[in-house]
C-alpha cells in the first residue's frame, strides 16, 4: 500500500511538472516573439535616424 501512495504522488508530480513545463514554454515563446518585434522596431528607428541625418 505504501508503494501505491508513493507511485500516485510521483504520477501527480509528473503531471504538475508537465503542466509547468508547457507554461514556461509558452512564456519563452512570447518573450522571443516580443524581443523579435522590439528588434525590428529598433532597426526601423535606426533607419529613420539615418535618413534624418541625411536631410540635415
Buried (B, 14 or more C-beta within 10 A) or exposed (E): EEEEEEEEEEEEEEEEEEEEEEEEEEEEEEEEEEEEEEEEEEEEEEEEEEEEEEEE
